[in-house]
């Protein structure tokens, strides 16, 4: 089974991350809508044999990571951040 790391959010952090991202208007308007879409997406990925792990994005560490990697706070950065953090955590399990 292939592991897939995707960005995740807590209800408390969602609005702050959405507001800080340059493409925040492309994210669902509320945390509840995002959670609904994320759950549906995760189920589709699981049906394809993927093990989906959501990596919660906390704004300040994410912002620091983006600055350190010369990236804007956008979808590509959220995906790359989730992948990088997920791989770090998986490596610790090995």
C-alpha angles and dihedrals in degrees: 000000000000119000116228120192118205133176116265134184139203119230088246095053102036099087093045093050092044092051094047097050119091089225096038092127088067091062117086112277095243137033090239092057091046091050091051092051092043093053092050091048092049091052091051091050092048090053087057090055097260124138104220119208119185114214110204112230113221107194103230098047089044092050090049091049092050092049091049091050096042093242132140116237098261144120094284091051092047090052093045092047092051090048093048095047092042093052091048091053093045091051090055089057092055 
